[in-house]
Amino acid sequence: MLDGKVVKLLPKSGLSFDAIKDHLTRIEMPEPYAHFARAFRGPQDVQEVGKFAFERFLSDNGFFSLYLPYMQTIEQEVIAMGVSLLHPTENSTGNFTSGGTESNLSALHAAREWAKVHLPKVKEPNVVAPFTIHPSFKKSAQYLGIEVITTALDENGRGVAANIAAAINSNTIMIAASAPTWHFSRIDPIPEMGAVAAAAGLWMQVDACVGGYISPFLEKLGQKLTPWDFRVPAVTSISADLHKFGYCPKPASTIFWRDAELQKYHYVAIDDPFLGMYKLAGLSGSRSAGPIFAAWAVMTYLGEEGYLRLTRDLLKMKDRLTREVNSIEGLKMWDVDVMPLHFHSEKAPTEAIYQGLLEKGWLMLGLVNPPAITIALDPAFSSESADLLIADLRAVTEKILVSGDGKTGDIRYA
């Protein structure tokens, strides 16, 4: 290290493949301790299906997904399968992206371009959203020169439609909501917020990056959720991550449009004098087609029955972890609408428990305000891994309570 930078020259002679494999094996974080940093994954068979398709088309350039029939068909089938889960209109469609950040950026960009036509008096566009809108949304808005105005939550960590309405001004182009938020895993009051958006004539974006590919199956299994998708008439666009509860290899996400007419605001077409028309499916130029084909393979392999089965398994593990975490003195699992799971300590400092788990090798995510530890649960988390996590969590908590050791560490935020 020199001044905080890694200094390494390109080697004159390359390492052997065996040496490279050995080095990477030694530095890789072991399972299950790094499991939650690698979430969200399906069981091993699902991972193998995705891996096969990913590697098969790794070198194919997703640049051509709008033009080459074999790739275009696969990508459009992924979009069609995804949007079919969201109570679409006859003309609903979408685009394949690299992740939630690009999906949210795509929605913001489309809304900004739409506003140039439908809200021409807006000169300094802003978006109004609950305080819990994901940081990737604010990051995307910064790239696009859009202000994000955040509003106070209710006592359960959800947005408040009246607060949204009060924050709208003459430069507002969009209202944004989460289904669910990462912070509290709760769905904002989207029907009420949608009514505010409709009355003001604004674009309505729902960030369902976490819940987009699990909430439909939770509902099919009888869980009552706040309506959040295209059932709500004001919802204009929805972001949903395939690499979360779609169980597809990263990077894979989707941005959906209520109507194909809205999709035109997403595209950027450059008529280059030398190259001709330069128009791509999303933000990136050259990209691996591996994630596109992997998403198609996983979705086709699982089908509705497979996703329902994995959702049932996930709910069983959620119930088990909730019961066992709550059985540890002072720990309390939060009540959530969807996922991920969060818990905190009412006796020992939550940050100290986080640090204790880190020292035992667990790489956990979490919240800093209020302090909480996140369990990014997925169907790949085995019963044996759960046994180990609960045993380590119990040992760490009991040690802190007995010793009064309140040392804290930095909680990682996702």
C-alpha positions as CSV (number, residue, x, y, z in Angstrom):
1,M,0.0,0.0,0.0
2,L,1.2,3.5,-0.8
3,D,-0.9,6.5,0.2
4,G,-3.9,4.2,0.5
5,K,-3.5,2.8,-3.0
6,V,-2.5,-0.7,-4.0
7,V,0.7,-0.8,-6.0
8,K,1.2,-3.8,-8.3
9,L,2.9,-3.9,-11.6
10,L,1.8,-6.1,-14.4
11,P,3.9,-9.3,-14.0
12,K,6.5,-9.9,-16.6
13,S,5.6,-13.5,-16.7
14,G,2.1,-14.7,-16.0
15,L,1.1,-17.0,-13.2
16,S,0.0,-20.5,-14.0
17,F,-3.7,-21.3,-13.9
18,D,-3.1,-23.6,-10.9
19,A,-1.4,-20.8,-9.1
20,I,-4.2,-18.4,-9.8
21,K,-6.8,-20.9,-8.6
22,D,-4.8,-21.5,-5.5
23,H,-4.5,-17.8,-4.7
24,L,-8.2,-17.1,-5.3
25,T,-9.2,-20.1,-3.2
26,R,-7.1,-18.9,-0.3
27,I,-8.6,-15.4,-0.2
28,E,-12.2,-16.4,-0.8
29,M,-14.5,-15.9,2.2
30,P,-15.8,-19.3,3.3
31,E,-19.4,-20.4,3.4
32,P,-21.7,-20.0,5.3
33,Y,-20.0,-17.0,6.9
34,A,-20.1,-14.9,3.7
35,H,-23.5,-16.2,2.8
36,F,-25.5,-13.0,3.4
37,A,-23.0,-10.9,1.3
38,R,-23.6,-13.3,-1.6
39,A,-27.3,-13.4,-1.3
40,F,-29.7,-13.8,-3.0
41,R,-29.3,-17.4,-4.3
42,G,-31.5,-20.3,-5.0
43,P,-30.6,-23.9,-4.0
44,Q,-27.6,-25.6,-5.7
45,D,-29.6,-27.0,-8.6
46,V,-30.9,-23.5,-9.5
47,Q,-27.4,-22.0,-9.2
48,E,-26.0,-24.7,-11.5
49,V,-28.7,-23.9,-14.2
50,G,-27.9,-20.2,-14.0
51,K,-24.1,-20.9,-14.1
52,F,-24.4,-23.1,-17.2
53,A,-26.3,-20.5,-19.2
54,F,-24.1,-17.6,-17.9
55,E,-20.9,-19.3,-18.9
56,R,-22.3,-20.4,-22.2
57,F,-23.1,-16.9,-23.3
58,L,-20.5,-15.1,-21.2
59,S,-18.6,-13.7,-24.3
60,D,-21.7,-12.9,-26.3
61,N,-22.2,-9.1,-26.4
62,G,-25.5,-7.9,-24.9
63,F,-24.9,-4.7,-27.0
64,F,-26.9,-6.5,-29.7
65,S,-30.0,-7.5,-27.7
66,L,-32.2,-5.1,-29.7
67,Y,-30.9,-6.4,-33.0
68,L,-29.9,-10.1,-33.1
69,P,-33.0,-12.4,-33.1
70,Y,-31.5,-15.2,-30.9
71,M,-30.6,-12.7,-28.2
72,Q,-33.6,-10.4,-28.6
73,T,-36.0,-13.2,-28.2
74,I,-34.5,-14.5,-25.0
75,E,-34.3,-11.0,-23.5
76,Q,-37.9,-10.2,-24.4
77,E,-39.1,-13.6,-23.0
78,V,-37.4,-12.6,-19.7
79,I,-39.2,-9.3,-19.7
80,A,-42.5,-10.9,-20.6
81,M,-42.2,-13.5,-17.8
82,G,-41.3,-10.8,-15.3
83,V,-44.0,-8.3,-16.3
84,S,-46.7,-11.1,-16.2
85,L,-46.3,-11.2,-12.4
86,L,-47.2,-7.5,-12.0
87,H,-50.8,-7.4,-13.0
88,P,-49.8,-5.7,-16.3
89,T,-51.9,-3.8,-18.8
90,E,-52.1,-5.1,-22.3
91,N,-49.2,-3.0,-23.4
92,S,-46.9,-3.2,-20.3
93,T,-43.3,-4.0,-21.1
94,G,-39.8,-3.5,-19.8
95,N,-36.0,-3.6,-20.1
96,F,-33.2,-5.8,-18.8
97,T,-30.6,-3.9,-16.7
98,S,-27.6,-4.6,-14.5
99,G,-29.2,-4.0,-11.1
100,G,-31.3,-1.8,-9.0
101,T,-29.2,1.3,-9.5
102,E,-29.5,1.1,-13.3
103,S,-33.2,0.2,-13.0
104,N,-33.9,3.2,-10.8
105,L,-31.7,5.5,-13.0
106,S,-33.7,4.3,-16.0
107,A,-37.0,5.3,-14.3
108,L,-35.7,8.7,-13.3
109,H,-34.3,9.3,-16.8
110,A,-37.5,8.3,-18.5
111,A,-39.5,10.5,-16.1
112,R,-37.2,13.5,-16.7
113,E,-37.6,13.1,-20.5
114,W,-41.4,12.6,-20.1
115,A,-41.6,15.7,-18.0
116,K,-40.0,17.8,-20.8
117,V,-43.1,17.0,-22.9
118,H,-45.8,16.8,-20.3
119,L,-44.5,19.3,-17.6
120,P,-42.6,21.8,-19.8
121,K,-42.5,24.5,-17.2
122,V,-40.3,22.4,-14.9
123,K,-36.7,23.7,-15.1
124,E,-35.2,22.1,-12.0
125,P,-36.8,18.7,-11.6
126,N,-37.3,17.0,-8.3
127,V,-38.7,13.7,-7.0
128,V,-40.7,13.3,-3.7
129,A,-40.3,10.1,-1.8
130,P,-40.4,8.8,1.8
131,F,-37.2,9.0,3.8
132,T,-36.6,5.3,3.3
133,I,-36.1,5.5,-0.5
134,H,-33.0,3.5,-1.3
135,P,-29.6,5.3,-1.6
136,S,-29.2,4.0,-5.1
137,F,-32.2,6.2,-6.1
138,K,-30.5,9.3,-4.7
139,K,-27.3,8.3,-6.4
140,S,-29.1,7.9,-9.7
141,A,-30.8,11.3,-9.3
142,Q,-27.5,13.0,-8.6
143,Y,-26.1,11.7,-12.0
144,L,-29.2,13.1,-13.7
145,G,-29.3,16.5,-12.0
146,I,-32.6,15.7,-10.2
147,E,-33.3,16.7,-6.6
148,V,-34.7,14.1,-4.2
149,I,-37.0,15.5,-1.5
150,T,-37.6,13.0,1.3
151,T,-40.5,13.1,3.7
152,A,-41.2,11.8,7.3
153,L,-42.4,8.2,8.0
154,D,-45.2,6.9,10.1
155,E,-44.5,5.0,13.4
156,N,-44.1,1.8,11.4
157,G,-41.5,3.1,9.0
158,R,-43.7,3.5,6.0
159,G,-44.2,6.6,3.9
160,V,-47.2,8.9,4.6
161,A,-49.3,10.1,1.6
162,A,-50.2,13.4,3.2
163,N,-46.5,14.2,3.8
164,I,-45.8,13.4,0.1
165,A,-48.6,15.7,-1.0
166,A,-47.3,18.5,1.2
167,A,-43.8,18.3,-0.3
168,I,-44.8,18.5,-3.9
169,N,-43.9,21.8,-5.6
170,S,-44.0,23.2,-9.1
171,N,-40.8,21.4,-10.1
172,T,-41.9,17.9,-9.0
173,I,-42.0,15.3,-11.8
174,M,-42.2,12.1,-9.9
175,I,-43.4,10.4,-6.7
176,A,-41.4,7.3,-5.7
177,A,-42.3,4.6,-3.2
178,S,-40.8,1.2,-2.1
179,A,-42.2,-2.3,-2.1
180,P,-40.7,-3.0,0.3
181,T,-38.0,-0.7,1.7
182,W,-34.6,-2.3,2.4
183,H,-34.5,-0.3,5.7
184,F,-37.6,-1.8,7.4
185,S,-38.8,-4.4,4.8
186,R,-42.2,-2.7,4.7
187,I,-44.3,-1.6,1.8
188,D,-45.2,2.1,1.5
189,P,-48.9,3.0,1.2
190,I,-48.7,2.9,-2.6
191,P,-52.4,3.2,-3.4
192,E,-52.7,6.4,-1.3
193,M,-49.4,7.7,-2.7
194,G,-50.6,6.8,-6.2
195,A,-53.7,8.9,-5.7
196,V,-51.5,11.9,-4.8
197,A,-49.4,11.3,-7.9
198,A,-52.5,11.0,-10.1
199,A,-54.1,14.1,-8.7
200,A,-50.9,16.1,-9.4
201,G,-50.3,14.5,-12.9
202,L,-47.0,13.0,-11.9
203,W,-44.9,10.0,-12.8
204,M,-45.1,7.2,-10.1
205,Q,-42.1,4.9,-9.7
206,V,-42.2,1.9,-7.4
207,D,-38.8,0.5,-6.3
208,A,-39.6,-3.2,-6.0
209,C,-36.0,-4.2,-6.4
210,V,-36.2,-6.4,-3.2
211,G,-39.8,-7.6,-3.5
212,G,-40.6,-7.7,-7.2
213,Y,-39.9,-11.4,-7.7
214,I,-41.1,-12.7,-4.3
215,S,-44.2,-10.6,-3.4
216,P,-46.3,-12.1,-6.3
217,F,-45.7,-15.5,-4.9
218,L,-46.2,-14.5,-1.3
219,E,-49.6,-13.2,-2.4
220,K,-50.3,-16.5,-4.3
221,L,-49.6,-18.3,-1.0
222,G,-52.2,-16.2,0.8
223,Q,-50.2,-13.4,2.3
224,K,-52.0,-10.1,2.3
225,L,-49.8,-7.3,1.0
226,T,-50.5,-3.6,0.2
227,P,-51.2,-3.4,-3.5
228,W,-48.0,-2.2,-5.1
229,D,-47.8,-3.1,-8.8
230,F,-49.7,-2.1,-11.9
231,R,-53.0,-2.9,-10.1
232,V,-52.5,0.7,-8.8
233,P,-53.6,2.8,-11.7
234,A,-51.1,5.6,-11.0
235,V,-48.0,3.3,-11.0
236,T,-46.0,4.2,-14.1
237,S,-42.8,2.2,-13.7
238,I,-41.5,-0.6,-11.4
239,S,-37.9,-1.7,-10.8
240,A,-37.4,-5.3,-9.8
241,D,-34.1,-7.2,-9.3
242,L,-33.8,-10.6,-10.8
243,H,-30.6,-11.2,-8.8
244,K,-32.6,-11.0,-5.6
245,F,-35.6,-13.2,-5.3
246,G,-35.5,-14.1,-8.9
247,Y,-32.4,-16.2,-7.9
248,C,-30.6,-15.2,-11.1
249,P,-26.8,-14.7,-11.3
250,K,-25.7,-11.1,-10.8
251,P,-25.9,-8.6,-12.4
252,A,-29.6,-8.9,-13.4
253,S,-32.5,-6.5,-12.9
254,T,-35.5,-5.2,-14.7
255,I,-37.3,-1.9,-15.2
256,F,-41.0,-2.2,-16.2
257,W,-43.2,0.4,-17.9
258,R,-47.0,0.5,-17.6
259,D,-47.3,1.1,-21.3
260,A,-44.9,0.7,-24.2
261,E,-45.5,4.4,-25.1
262,L,-43.7,5.3,-21.9
263,Q,-40.7,3.1,-22.8
264,K,-39.8,5.5,-25.6
265,Y,-38.7,8.0,-22.9
266,H,-36.2,5.4,-21.7
267,Y,-34.2,5.1,-24.9
268,V,-31.4,7.3,-26.1
269,A,-30.9,7.2,-29.8
270,I,-27.8,8.8,-31.3
271,D,-27.6,9.2,-35.1
272,D,-23.8,9.0,-35.4
273,P,-22.5,10.2,-38.8
274,F,-20.0,7.3,-39.0
275,L,-21.7,4.5,-37.1
276,G,-25.3,5.1,-38.0
277,M,-28.1,4.8,-35.4
278,Y,-26.6,4.1,-31.9
279,K,-29.5,2.8,-29.7
280,L,-29.2,0.3,-26.9
281,A,-31.4,-1.5,-24.4
282,G,-30.1,0.3,-21.4
283,L,-27.3,2.4,-19.9
284,S,-24.3,0.2,-20.8
285,G,-22.8,-0.3,-24.2
286,S,-20.9,-3.6,-24.4
287,R,-22.1,-6.0,-21.8
288,S,-22.0,-9.7,-21.3
289,A,-25.1,-11.5,-22.5
290,G,-24.5,-14.1,-19.9
291,P,-26.8,-12.6,-17.3
292,I,-29.7,-12.3,-19.8
293,F,-29.5,-16.0,-20.8
294,A,-28.9,-17.1,-17.2
295,A,-32.1,-15.2,-16.1
296,W,-34.0,-16.9,-18.9
297,A,-32.7,-20.3,-17.9
298,V,-33.4,-19.9,-14.1
299,M,-36.9,-18.5,-14.7
300,T,-37.7,-21.2,-17.2
301,Y,-36.3,-23.9,-15.0
302,L,-38.3,-22.9,-11.9
303,G,-41.5,-21.8,-13.4
304,E,-44.4,-20.7,-11.2
305,E,-44.4,-24.0,-9.2
306,G,-40.7,-23.7,-8.5
307,Y,-40.9,-20.2,-7.3
308,L,-43.9,-21.1,-5.1
309,R,-41.9,-24.0,-3.6
310,L,-38.9,-21.9,-2.8
311,T,-41.1,-19.2,-1.3
312,R,-42.7,-21.8,1.0
313,D,-39.3,-23.0,2.0
314,L,-38.2,-19.4,2.6
315,L,-41.2,-18.7,4.8
316,K,-40.5,-21.8,6.9
317,M,-36.9,-20.7,7.5
318,K,-38.1,-17.1,8.2
319,D,-40.4,-18.5,10.9
320,R,-37.7,-20.6,12.4
321,L,-35.1,-17.8,12.5
322,T,-37.7,-15.4,14.0
323,R,-38.6,-17.9,16.7
324,E,-35.0,-18.7,17.6
325,V,-33.6,-15.1,17.4
326,N,-36.5,-14.0,19.7
327,S,-35.6,-16.8,22.1
328,I,-32.2,-15.2,22.8
329,E,-32.3,-12.8,25.7
330,G,-32.8,-9.2,24.7
331,L,-33.0,-9.9,20.9
332,K,-36.1,-9.0,18.9
333,M,-36.8,-9.8,15.3
334,W,-38.7,-7.0,13.5
335,D,-42.1,-7.5,11.9
336,V,-41.7,-7.2,8.2
337,D,-44.0,-7.3,5.1
338,V,-41.5,-9.1,2.8
339,M,-37.8,-9.4,3.2
340,P,-35.0,-9.1,4.3
341,L,-35.1,-9.8,8.0
342,H,-33.8,-7.4,10.7
343,F,-33.3,-7.7,14.4
344,H,-31.9,-5.6,17.2
345,S,-30.9,-6.0,20.9
346,E,-32.9,-4.4,23.7
347,K,-30.2,-5.2,26.3
348,A,-26.7,-5.5,24.8
349,P,-25.6,-2.9,22.2
350,T,-26.6,-4.1,18.8
351,E,-23.3,-2.8,17.3
352,A,-21.4,-5.0,19.8
353,I,-23.4,-8.1,18.7
354,Y,-22.6,-7.2,15.1
355,Q,-18.9,-7.0,16.0
356,G,-19.0,-10.3,17.9
357,L,-20.5,-12.0,14.9
358,L,-17.9,-10.4,12.6
359,E,-15.1,-11.8,14.9
360,K,-16.6,-15.2,14.5
361,G,-16.4,-14.8,10.7
362,W,-19.9,-13.8,9.8
363,L,-20.1,-11.0,7.3
364,M,-23.5,-9.4,8.1
365,L,-25.3,-6.4,6.7
366,G,-27.2,-4.0,8.9
367,L,-28.7,-0.6,9.6
368,V,-27.1,2.2,11.5
369,N,-30.3,4.2,12.4
370,P,-31.8,2.5,14.3
371,P,-29.1,0.0,14.8
372,A,-30.1,-3.4,13.5
373,I,-28.6,-6.5,12.0
374,T,-29.9,-7.8,8.7
375,I,-30.4,-11.4,7.7
376,A,-30.5,-11.4,3.9
377,L,-32.3,-14.8,3.8
378,D,-32.6,-16.9,0.7
379,P,-33.4,-20.5,-0.2
380,A,-29.7,-21.4,-0.4
381,F,-29.4,-20.9,3.4
382,S,-29.4,-24.4,4.8
383,S,-30.7,-25.7,8.1
384,E,-27.1,-26.5,9.1
385,S,-26.1,-23.0,8.4
386,A,-29.0,-21.7,10.5
387,D,-27.9,-23.9,13.4
388,L,-24.4,-22.4,13.3
389,L,-25.7,-18.8,13.0
390,I,-28.0,-19.2,15.9
391,A,-25.4,-20.9,18.1
392,D,-22.9,-18.1,17.3
393,L,-25.5,-15.4,17.9
394,R,-26.5,-16.9,21.2
395,A,-22.9,-17.2,22.3
396,V,-22.0,-13.7,21.3
397,T,-25.0,-12.2,23.0
398,E,-24.7,-14.1,26.2
399,K,-21.0,-13.2,26.5
400,I,-21.7,-9.5,26.1
401,L,-24.5,-9.6,28.7
402,V,-22.4,-11.5,31.2
403,S,-19.2,-9.5,30.7
404,G,-20.9,-6.1,30.1
405,D,-18.5,-5.7,27.1
406,G,-20.2,-3.0,25.0
407,K,-17.5,-2.5,22.4
408,T,-19.1,-1.6,19.1
409,G,-18.2,-1.9,15.4
410,D,-19.3,-0.3,12.2
411,I,-22.5,-1.9,10.8
412,R,-22.4,-2.5,7.1
413,Y,-25.2,-1.0,5.1
414,A,-26.7,-2.2,1.9
